Amino acid sequence: TDTASSHEIFGIIQSSGSAFLTSNIYNNKIYNLQSNANTALDTGTTAPVVNGIRIATGLGRLYMYNNAISLASQVGNQARLRGIVVSNTAGAFPFRIAFNSVYLGGFATGSSINTISFGFLKASASKVKLRSNIFYNDRTGGNRNLSIGVTNVTNWSDSVSNNNLFVSQLANNIGDYNTLTNLNFTDWKTNSLGDIGSLAPDAVVIPSGSLFTDVSTANLNINNHPAGWYVKGQGSIVDDSLVVTTDYVGGSRPTTLAQGPPTIGCYEVSSLSSSISFTQNVTGNGTYDFTLGGKPISSVVVSNFSTPFQLAFRHFSGVTPPNIPMVGNPRYAQFFDSLYISSGSLGTATYEFRKYYYESEIGNVLDTIGQDTTTLRIAKSNNGGLEWIPEPGMTNGYTPGYPGYVYATDLNSFSIFTITGTLGPLPVELASFTAFVDKNNVDLKWTTSTEINNSGFDIERKLTGSNEWTKVAFIEGNGNSNEPKNYSFVDKNLATGKYNYRLKQIDYNGNFEYHNLNSEVNVGIPSKFDISQNYPNPFNPATRINYDLPIDSKVSLKLYDMLGREVYSAVNNELNTAGYYTVQLNLGSLSSGTYFYRIIATGINGQEFVTTKKMQLLK
């Protein structure tokens, strides 16, 4: 609590940062920040500002994820609340802000034009990417209380923001954009150009007590309540530079399209025991839309109407359709819709079913985002998923749009639907992927059950905690095969540390799919001093030498000719921490002949290691 006047307080503030550094702000719980300042000076433009997280300076990479922020206790003055605010100078890289849950509550006095609260505020030219965040503004009083504000539109585009949940007390108070204020969700999307996969119900539809466990302590876990369907399966995998594998309590998140879409916010929902049902009274020919928080989900276009009836609709996002056959690696999306008549009868009417396409829930129907969407098709089951019928309509296809939709026409019965496709099976079915550590070498092995059109595998590695993957090798595939094929690769001479690996399987058309190694690989500290024979040997003119240090040591590594004269110093009495080391030598300036290299390593405990080996330079 801060009682000073003319002030600004923060849960977290980043106030410095080089363009060459990476910042990670994650797994924080921020709550009960408040200002009690209430003098005549603390109003209007000088009213206090309360921030959950503020990025004030810094030009490097920023990854902000899995934070729970609840500013629920600020009452009784003109304090301005911001859940997350970005106000620094623009850098080269967009800030990745994903899987955060922000709640604003309490009330403000007066109606000063400056008393505005934002769940998220972009107040500078900074580049950002917003994905899978909850911005819930339950605050009352003041001038206006918004889920999002973009007061500086520089570097904003249609790809910046998507798959978020915006909630406010009033449906016409979603956000400010540039000079436009109090935009409703439709106008927000029209002007900001983004958020086609986002949702924006008002607080009456999903009260905070139904959605969150306890906003007073930032326990923003999602309750087992129908309100949870506004976030479950509505998120998206951000991109390859930010793969968030767990939520803020350690629960697993989907990390590939085939695993399905993740939950919006800092908490991953595995299942919900009840659903949301929507109804439409069909009174004639025409289009009947079903939306969720302003997000188009499905439509029914009725023709040949004869008698009134009521349609009931339920959408199960992030859920594998029931009883999908597992033979032949079938392609189905990670959702299904239930559509049935709750009263009346269809009579002589027929209908076209349209399912709006969002890339985050496409599952394994497409191999990659951006692949040919004209291959998408509706699949329908008339018996609860016991049997699925691809392309059930008289005509079947995909209509592009923003969003586009998949359709099937001339249907005359209701049941459950999902999306499938006309592409063949996935190129590769991976049976196993393992790693074994031998000193500072990692032996990777994997086996495929079947292969179709398989060009091969990129092997990619990153340090645990880093977001940067590095390609280390390519292993050629076997093209087409109906029998198990075994592959292996040894990643040699790694530094001490913890690593993650993944395979990027690529087919001959350039399509690809990632397969992650389930476990972390730990390259530890050597158990003893050692130095290798140089390799290659004989050599011309380059070779390398590996040495191992079980403790921090001062190291000298030098070369001598046959007369014992020093001719080259590779390591000159340097302090090395315990670990594995490789020295690359280029001895083009030396004459052909036999040389000796000697290591002298003196550990911090006084232990000394001295060894001499012979090498041959042939020109």
PyMOL commands that set and color helices and strands:
alter all, ss='L'
color gray80, all
select helices_A, chain A and resi 44-46+185-192+208-211+215-217+226-230+257-259+359-361+373-375
alter helices_A, ss='H'
color red, helices_A
select strands_A, chain A and resi 8-14+22-26+29-31+49-55+61-65+68-71+75-77+80-86+95-98+101-104+107-108+116-122+128-131+134-137+140-141+144-150+161-162+165-168+175-177+180-183+212-214+219-222+278-282+286-292+295-303+309-317+335-344+350-356+376-381+389-390+396-399+405-411+416-421+428-438+441-463+470-481+485-491+497-507+512-516+521-523+530-531+542-549+553-560+566-576+579-586+593-603+608-617
alter strands_A, ss='S'
color yellow, strands_A
deselect
rebuild
show_as cartoon
